[in-house]
Amino acid sequence: MFLIIFQQHYHFFTAKLPQRLNTSILTDTMPKCRRGKIVENNVAKRYMRVRFDVFVRKIVKGVGEFDILAKKGRKLLAVEVKHSNRGRLITSGDVKRLIEKARRIEAKPILTLSGRSKLSYPGKKLARRCGVKIERL
């Protein structure tokens, strides 16, 4: 199954990206899809620095879309990036979907929160119980 997923390596660096996430450029007037892509690219750069093969916005047939898939040796990570300037609440349903998608490709689920995104208490409990790593930018 991994051979099918990792046949194409997606290169997303067409312009030089900033070393750190500059939240001042993520304004409310900027389209939502653009803000999310900036954050996803910065998270992907973090994994590339520690020598992971990174696949950004990868669609796996029969499973769905992943923000980032990172692979190093036999280790596979499924990273979901959530960014919000308005304090979006990440629910246990969001965490459950990440867990289910990651299990279908035998990857470790990682939830990365950025901006004012908040993880609900039931979401936190579910993440701890199922071994989801939670990162904050």
C-alpha positions as CSV (number, residue, x, y, z in Angstrom):
1,M,0.0,0.0,0.0
2,F,2.8,2.4,0.8
3,L,4.2,2.0,-2.7
4,I,1.0,3.3,-4.2
5,I,0.9,6.3,-1.9
6,F,4.5,7.4,-2.3
7,Q,5.1,7.0,-6.0
8,Q,5.0,10.8,-6.5
9,H,6.9,13.3,-4.4
10,Y,5.1,16.6,-4.4
11,H,7.4,19.6,-4.5
12,F,5.6,22.7,-3.4
13,F,8.5,25.2,-3.1
14,T,8.2,27.5,-6.0
15,A,9.2,30.6,-4.0
16,K,11.4,31.0,-0.9
17,L,9.2,30.7,2.1
18,P,10.0,32.5,5.4
19,Q,11.9,30.5,8.0
20,R,9.3,31.1,10.7
21,L,5.5,31.6,10.5
22,N,4.9,35.3,10.3
23,T,1.3,35.6,11.7
24,S,1.1,39.3,10.7
25,I,0.8,38.2,7.1
26,L,-2.2,36.0,7.9
27,T,-4.8,38.7,7.9
28,D,-8.6,38.4,7.9
29,T,-8.7,39.9,4.4
30,M,-6.5,37.1,3.0
31,P,-8.5,34.2,1.5
32,K,-8.9,31.3,3.9
33,C,-7.4,28.8,1.5
34,R,-4.2,30.9,1.1
35,R,-3.7,31.3,4.9
36,G,-4.0,27.5,5.4
37,K,-1.5,26.8,2.6
38,I,1.0,29.1,4.2
39,V,0.8,27.4,7.5
40,E,0.8,23.9,5.9
41,N,4.0,24.8,4.0
42,N,5.7,26.0,7.1
43,V,4.8,22.8,9.0
44,A,6.1,20.8,6.0
45,K,9.4,22.7,6.1
46,R,9.8,21.6,9.7
47,Y,9.6,17.9,8.7
48,M,11.9,18.4,5.7
49,R,14.5,19.9,8.0
50,V,14.7,16.7,10.0
51,R,15.0,14.6,6.8
52,F,11.5,13.4,6.2
53,D,10.1,12.9,2.7
54,V,7.1,15.3,2.7
55,F,4.0,15.1,0.6
56,V,1.7,18.1,0.9
57,R,-2.0,18.1,0.2
58,K,-1.9,14.5,-0.8
59,I,-5.1,12.7,-1.9
60,V,-5.0,8.9,-1.2
61,K,-7.7,7.0,-3.2
62,G,-10.2,5.4,-0.9
63,V,-9.0,7.3,2.1
64,G,-9.2,11.0,1.5
65,E,-7.1,14.1,1.6
66,F,-4.1,14.6,4.0
67,D,-2.6,18.0,4.7
68,I,0.8,16.5,5.0
69,L,2.2,13.0,4.8
70,A,5.8,12.6,6.0
71,K,7.9,9.5,5.7
72,K,11.3,8.6,7.1
73,G,12.4,5.0,6.8
74,R,9.5,2.9,7.9
75,K,7.9,5.7,10.0
76,L,4.9,7.3,8.4
77,L,3.1,10.4,9.8
78,A,-0.3,11.8,8.9
79,V,-0.3,15.5,9.8
80,E,-3.5,17.5,10.0
81,V,-3.0,21.3,10.2
82,K,-5.7,23.5,11.7
83,H,-5.3,27.2,11.6
84,S,-7.7,29.9,12.6
85,N,-7.4,33.6,13.4
86,R,-10.9,33.6,15.0
87,G,-10.5,30.8,17.5
88,R,-12.0,27.8,15.8
89,L,-12.8,24.9,18.1
90,I,-11.4,21.6,17.0
91,T,-13.9,18.9,18.1
92,S,-13.6,15.3,18.9
93,G,-15.2,14.6,15.5
94,D,-12.2,16.3,13.8
95,V,-9.8,14.2,15.8
96,K,-11.8,11.0,15.1
97,R,-11.6,11.6,11.3
98,L,-7.9,12.1,11.5
99,I,-7.4,8.9,13.5
100,E,-9.6,6.9,11.1
101,K,-7.7,8.2,8.0
102,A,-4.3,7.6,9.6
103,R,-5.2,4.0,10.6
104,R,-6.3,3.2,7.0
105,I,-2.8,3.9,5.8
106,E,-1.0,2.7,9.0
107,A,0.4,6.1,9.9
108,K,0.8,7.9,13.2
109,P,-1.7,10.8,13.5
110,I,-0.4,14.3,14.4
111,L,-2.7,17.3,14.9
112,T,-1.0,20.7,14.5
113,L,-2.8,23.7,15.8
114,S,-1.9,27.2,14.6
115,G,-3.2,30.7,15.3
116,R,-6.1,30.8,17.8
117,S,-7.3,27.2,17.1
118,K,-8.4,25.5,20.2
119,L,-8.9,21.8,20.9
120,S,-12.1,20.9,22.8
121,Y,-11.8,18.9,26.1
122,P,-13.5,15.8,24.5
123,G,-11.1,16.1,21.6
124,K,-8.1,16.3,23.9
125,K,-9.3,13.2,25.8
126,L,-9.8,11.3,22.5
127,A,-6.4,12.3,21.2
128,R,-4.6,11.2,24.4
129,R,-6.5,7.9,24.5
130,C,-5.7,7.1,20.8
131,G,-2.1,8.3,20.8
132,V,-2.5,11.4,18.6
133,K,0.4,13.8,19.0
134,I,-0.7,17.4,19.4
135,E,1.6,20.2,18.3
136,R,1.1,23.9,18.7
137,L,2.8,26.5,16.4
